[in-house]
Amino acid sequence: MPHAVSRLRASRLERSVKPFLARGGPKGQRCTGCRLLPTHCICALRPDVQARAGMCLLMADIEPLKPSNTGWLIADVVSDTYAFAWARTEVAPELLTLLMDPQWQPYVVFPAEFVQAERVVHDLMHPANKRPLFILLDGTWDEARKMFRKSPYLQNFPVLSLKAEQLSRYTLRRAQSKNHLCTAEVGALCLDLANDTRAAAALKAYLEVFTEHYLRAKHQLPVDLADAVHVRLQAAIDAA
């Protein structure tokens, strides 16, 4: 069954008045399961791991259409991943229902320097019988700031400010700062905080493999399934 980001992508394509072309124009057929060229497909490498935490992706308009989007990878790994298109003037009723579900403790993941200090937490609060639900604002940095400012339904939740211990290694898009992490990197840090360490390791390794296949497809190079990134992914899967 297609996951939440895949379904959101299909919905967005149905609303498109013209075909969406990734940067660089058409590159041939892409796999519907991983968005890579069929010669570099990673569907068979998708991790099967368990996670107690949930992920809620609020995605900027064309983000689900981009082959380089890494929120898709989170949905591949974390079974309880929800994805919604963000709009300033409306909100999906299903999103509001999710945020009010008593099984979840939502956290808006955003840098502390842009938030009132009383809302900021750096660790999970562990309320009884509640699972963490991490709300990730998936888009460019400017889009994420707009989503944070103009989403009143998020204003009553704690803001989780992450302290990444290493610079982003994601190389498929150019970030405004090396300190800005891609969505999957943020997701992995959240999983670590939630003690879903095996799922976090699998997601980090899966991101590395996705990046390797993406870049090799771009440059028409074969992949080596026995190289270091593939070995790390298999080790993470075996450990889970």
WOKA-V475840 format. One record per residue. N is the residue number from 1. SS is DSSP state (A for helix, B for strand, O for the rest). PHI is phi in radians with two decimals (* if undefined). OMEGA is omega as a letter, one per 20 degrees, with the letter a starting at -180 (NA if undefined). Layout:
BEGIN
n=<N	N>
ss=<SS	SS>
phi=<PHI	PHI>
omega=<OMEGA	OMEGA>
END
This chain:
BEGIN
n=<1	2	3	4	5	6	7	8	9	10	11	12	13	14	15	16	17	18	19	20	21	22	23	24	25	26	27	28	29	30	31	32	33	34	35	36	37	38	39	40	41	42	43	44	45	46	47	48	49	50	51	52	53	54	55	56	57	58	59	60	61	62	63	64	65	66	67	68	69	70	71	72	73	74	75	76	77	78	79	80	81	82	83	84	85	86	87	88	89	90	91	92	93	94	95	96	97	98	99	100	101	102	103	104	105	106	107	108	109	110	111	112	113	114	115	116	117	118	119	120	121	122	123	124	125	126	127	128	129	130	131	132	133	134	135	136	137	138	139	140	141	142	143	144	145	146	147	148	149	150	151	152	153	154	155	156	157	158	159	160	161	162	163	164	165	166	167	168	169	170	171	172	173	174	175	176	177	178	179	180	181	182	183	184	185	186	187	188	189	190	191	192	193	194	195	196	197	198	199	200	201	202	203	204	205	206	207	208	209	210	211	212	213	214	215	216	217	218	219	220	221	222	223	224	225	226	227	228	229	230	231	232	233	234	235	236	237	238	239	240>
ss=<O	O	O	A	A	A	A	A	A	A	A	A	A	A	A	O	O	O	O	O	O	O	O	O	O	O	O	O	O	B	O	O	O	O	O	O	B	A	A	A	O	O	A	A	A	O	O	O	O	O	O	O	O	B	B	B	B	B	B	O	O	O	A	A	A	O	O	O	O	O	A	A	A	A	A	A	A	O	O	O	B	B	B	B	B	O	O	O	O	O	O	O	A	A	A	A	A	A	A	A	O	O	O	B	B	B	B	B	B	O	O	A	A	A	O	O	A	A	A	B	B	O	O	O	O	O	O	O	O	O	B	B	B	B	B	B	B	B	O	O	A	A	A	A	A	A	A	A	A	O	O	A	A	A	O	O	O	B	B	B	O	O	O	O	O	O	O	O	O	O	O	O	O	O	O	O	O	O	O	O	O	O	A	A	A	A	A	A	A	A	A	A	A	O	O	O	A	A	A	A	A	A	A	A	A	A	A	A	A	A	A	A	A	A	A	A	A	A	O	O	O	O	O	O	O	O	O	A	A	A	A	A	A	A	A	A	A	A	A	O>
phi=<*	-1.05	-1.45	-1.08	-1.23	-1.08	-1.16	-1.15	-1.06	-1.08	-1.12	-1.16	-1.14	-1.12	-1.55	-1.29	-1.56	-2.57	-1.07	-1.48	-1.98	-1.13	-0.92	1.72	1.46	-1.11	-2.11	1.74	-1.12	-2.03	-1.16	-1.30	-1.53	-2.32	1.25	-1.62	-1.08	-0.95	-1.19	-2.15	-1.02	-2.03	-1.01	-1.24	-1.75	-1.08	-1.22	-2.02	-2.29	-1.87	-2.50	-1.40	-1.27	-2.07	-2.18	-2.11	-1.71	-1.70	-1.93	-1.08	-0.80	-1.73	-1.00	-1.12	-1.50	-1.35	-1.05	-1.52	-1.12	-1.78	-1.06	-0.98	-1.15	-1.04	-1.14	-1.11	-1.66	-1.71	-1.12	-1.58	-1.95	-2.09	-2.37	-2.40	-1.31	-1.58	-2.49	-1.18	-1.74	-2.64	-2.43	-1.15	-1.00	-1.12	-1.17	-1.09	-1.10	-1.06	-1.16	-1.68	-1.12	-1.17	-1.31	-1.90	-1.96	-1.29	-2.30	-1.50	-1.59	-2.84	-1.12	-1.12	-1.17	-1.89	-2.31	-1.05	-1.02	-1.22	-1.58	-1.46	-2.26	-2.00	-2.55	-1.41	-1.56	0.91	-1.16	-1.05	1.07	-2.07	-1.70	-1.24	-2.13	-1.61	-1.67	-1.88	-1.62	-1.73	3.11	-1.16	-1.05	-1.10	-1.16	-1.11	-1.10	-1.14	-1.08	-1.14	-1.25	-1.95	-2.14	-1.05	-1.24	-1.71	-1.28	-1.70	-1.78	-1.11	-1.83	-1.55	-1.80	-1.56	-2.04	-1.19	-1.55	-2.49	-1.25	-1.08	-1.86	-1.29	-2.05	-1.51	-2.34	-1.63	-1.50	-1.21	-2.52	-1.15	-1.41	-1.43	-1.68	-1.33	-1.05	-1.17	-1.13	-1.09	-1.03	-1.14	-1.11	-1.12	-1.08	-1.06	-1.08	-1.49	1.14	-1.56	-1.19	-1.23	-1.14	-1.09	-1.11	-1.14	-1.14	-1.08	-1.20	-1.14	-1.07	-1.07	-1.16	-1.01	-1.07	-1.07	-1.16	-1.05	-1.20	-1.20	-1.13	-1.03	-1.76	0.99	-2.01	-1.29	-1.77	-1.93	-1.21	-1.87	-1.38	-1.10	-1.19	-1.26	-1.13	-1.11	-1.11	-1.11	-1.10	-1.14	-1.17	-1.10	-1.21	-1.33>
omega=<r	r	a	a	r	r	r	r	a	r	r	r	r	a	a	r	r	a	r	r	r	a	a	r	a	a	a	a	r	r	r	a	a	r	r	r	a	r	a	a	r	a	a	a	a	a	r	a	r	r	r	a	r	r	r	a	r	a	r	a	a	a	a	a	a	r	a	a	a	r	r	a	r	r	r	a	a	a	r	r	a	a	a	r	r	r	a	a	a	r	a	r	r	r	r	r	r	a	r	a	a	r	a	r	a	r	r	a	a	a	a	a	a	a	r	a	a	r	a	r	r	r	a	a	r	r	a	r	r	r	r	r	a	r	a	r	a	r	r	a	r	r	a	r	r	r	a	a	a	r	a	a	r	a	a	a	r	r	r	r	a	r	a	a	r	r	r	r	a	a	a	r	r	r	r	r	r	r	r	a	r	a	a	r	r	r	r	r	r	r	r	r	a	a	r	a	a	r	r	r	r	r	r	a	r	r	r	a	r	a	r	a	a	a	r	r	r	a	r	r	r	r	r	a	r	a	a	a	r	r	r	r	a	r	r	r	r	a	a	NA>
END
